[in-house]
Amino acid sequence: MKKAIFFLTASLMYLGCGPKPVYNQPAGENQGYYETAWIDPKVLLEDPWYTLLRSHRVDSFLVSSPQENPNLSTRSVRFEIKNYECLAIVTLLNGRSEVVRPLLANNLGPGYYKLTLNVGQLMKGKLPPDNYYLKAEYCGFTVIQDLGRL
């Protein structure tokens, strides 16, 4: 009996009990770039100004070169709510950190979120040329995404 416990303990120490890597890349060699994949995303909210996506899981996959976003008419901010529901507030700011337009103020549960701004709708508002930002505040955290000069 003691031999079985010793063998089990030794094998767990040697082999480990955690998940094994899916991709075995040789150390020190840069074989490519990783892109983010949203697993089973759902449109949670949508209006003319933005679309809010939610996913319970995101993953990454290997690509040979970084992919540029061909559609520059949409910009987004991403954030993750981990353990509990909390108030999420997303606003559009100008270069002087003034609120140009509030976009979202909702209680959101755990998950990965991406709020994508419709820049075409923004241009209809005839905003002055300036640097613009999306600011997401949630669960005591803040994420600011630079949209560049619009």
C-alpha positions as MATLAB code, in Angstrom:
seq = 'MKKAIFFLTASLMYLGCGPKPVYNQPAGENQGYYETAWIDPKVLLEDPWYTLLRSHRVDSFLVSSPQENPNLSTRSVRFEIKNYECLAIVTLLNGRSEVVRPLLANNLGPGYYKLTLNVGQLMKGKLPPDNYYLKAEYCGFTVIQDLGRL';
ca = [
       0.000    0.000    0.000;
       2.821    2.398    0.892;
       4.502    1.611   -2.446;
       1.319    2.541   -4.342;
       1.026    5.876   -2.513;
       4.725    6.580   -3.093;
       4.416    5.709   -6.795;
       1.306    7.902   -7.196;
       2.951   10.853   -5.407;
       6.167   10.514   -7.393;
       4.328   10.287  -10.718;
       2.223   13.371   -9.922;
       5.357   15.301   -8.981;
       7.121   14.233  -12.163;
       4.237   14.441  -14.626;
       2.235   17.167  -12.932;
      -1.511   17.366  -12.815;
      -2.073   20.592  -14.761;
      -3.172   20.997  -18.377;
      -0.646   20.166  -21.053;
       0.263   22.799  -23.675;
      -1.618   22.476  -26.951;
       1.107   24.029  -29.079;
       4.692   22.965  -28.455;
       6.817   25.827  -29.760;
      10.612   25.445  -29.346;
      11.994   27.858  -26.759;
      13.622   30.974  -28.167;
      12.117   30.657  -31.630;
       9.435   33.113  -32.740;
       7.299   31.039  -35.086;
       4.480   33.549  -35.543;
       1.956   35.775  -33.818;
      -1.107   35.061  -31.730;
      -4.545   36.420  -32.596;
      -7.496   36.587  -30.202;
     -10.533   34.422  -30.887;
     -13.862   35.113  -29.176;
     -15.532   31.778  -28.442;
     -19.292   31.809  -29.140;
     -19.783   35.617  -28.830;
     -23.278   37.035  -28.365;
     -24.541   40.524  -29.185;
     -25.688   41.786  -25.804;
     -26.689   45.351  -26.730;
     -26.858   47.225  -30.003;
     -27.794   50.746  -31.011;
     -26.725   53.175  -33.781;
     -23.666   54.264  -31.764;
     -22.214   50.954  -30.637;
     -22.458   47.160  -30.416;
     -21.656   45.313  -27.184;
     -20.447   41.705  -27.523;
     -20.103   39.218  -24.675;
     -18.307   35.903  -24.564;
     -17.704   33.529  -21.689;
     -14.295   32.578  -23.091;
     -11.595   33.942  -25.362;
      -8.701   31.980  -26.783;
      -5.757   32.607  -29.074;
      -4.396   30.921  -32.142;
      -1.106   31.051  -33.979;
      -0.833   32.966  -37.274;
       2.225   33.497  -39.463;
       2.033   37.314  -39.412;
       0.008   39.948  -37.550;
      -3.352   40.675  -39.121;
      -4.257   44.307  -39.738;
      -7.889   45.326  -39.288;
      -9.045   46.161  -42.823;
     -12.192   47.893  -41.535;
     -11.031   51.086  -39.843;
     -14.605   52.433  -39.631;
     -15.122   50.637  -36.309;
     -13.078   50.941  -33.136;
     -13.526   49.099  -29.844;
     -12.627   48.789  -26.183;
     -12.307   45.387  -24.499;
     -12.642   44.456  -20.856;
     -13.245   41.452  -18.608;
     -15.548   41.198  -15.603;
     -14.259   38.308  -13.516;
     -16.256   37.256  -10.472;
     -19.433   39.211   -9.914;
     -21.926   41.546  -11.532;
     -20.941   45.206  -11.437;
     -21.732   48.531  -13.060;
     -19.907   49.104  -16.346;
     -19.722   52.624  -17.755;
     -18.304   53.366  -21.220;
     -17.909   56.940  -22.458;
     -16.454   58.646  -25.509;
     -13.840   61.253  -24.548;
     -12.107   63.984  -26.511;
      -8.420   64.908  -26.289;
      -9.049   67.077  -23.211;
     -10.625   64.105  -21.357;
     -14.086   65.674  -21.590;
     -17.071   63.381  -22.050;
     -18.339   63.802  -25.610;
     -21.010   61.117  -25.347;
     -21.967   58.559  -22.702;
     -22.427   55.188  -24.389;
     -23.151   52.527  -21.772;
     -24.119   52.373  -18.090;
     -25.338   48.834  -17.272;
     -24.828   46.140  -14.685;
     -22.907   43.364  -16.441;
     -22.129   39.840  -15.205;
     -18.890   37.891  -15.510;
     -17.501   37.531  -19.025;
     -15.382   39.104  -21.740;
     -16.830   42.227  -23.345;
     -16.070   44.271  -26.445;
     -17.861   47.549  -27.132;
     -17.388   48.547  -30.779;
     -18.075   52.157  -31.682;
     -19.746   52.984  -34.997;
     -17.412   55.717  -36.279;
     -19.765   56.456  -39.192;
     -22.458   57.489  -36.702;
     -19.877   59.557  -34.874;
     -19.001   61.440  -38.070;
     -22.675   62.261  -38.618;
     -22.528   64.213  -35.358;
     -20.037   66.602  -36.995;
     -17.568   66.464  -34.127;
     -14.557   68.759  -34.383;
     -11.275   67.126  -35.435;
      -9.598   65.891  -32.256;
      -8.100   62.805  -30.647;
     -10.844   60.597  -29.224;
     -10.851   57.804  -26.640;
     -13.196   55.104  -25.380;
     -13.099   54.836  -21.597;
     -14.515   51.755  -19.837;
     -14.931   51.806  -16.042;
     -16.008   48.580  -14.360;
     -15.554   46.830  -10.983;
     -12.952   49.392   -9.857;
     -10.904   49.113  -13.075;
     -10.461   51.540  -15.962;
      -9.486   50.798  -19.578;
      -8.878   53.594  -22.090;
      -8.622   52.840  -25.805;
      -7.085   55.478  -28.086;
      -9.187   55.886  -31.243;
      -6.734   58.299  -32.826;
      -7.602   61.469  -34.640;
     -11.099   61.490  -36.065;
];
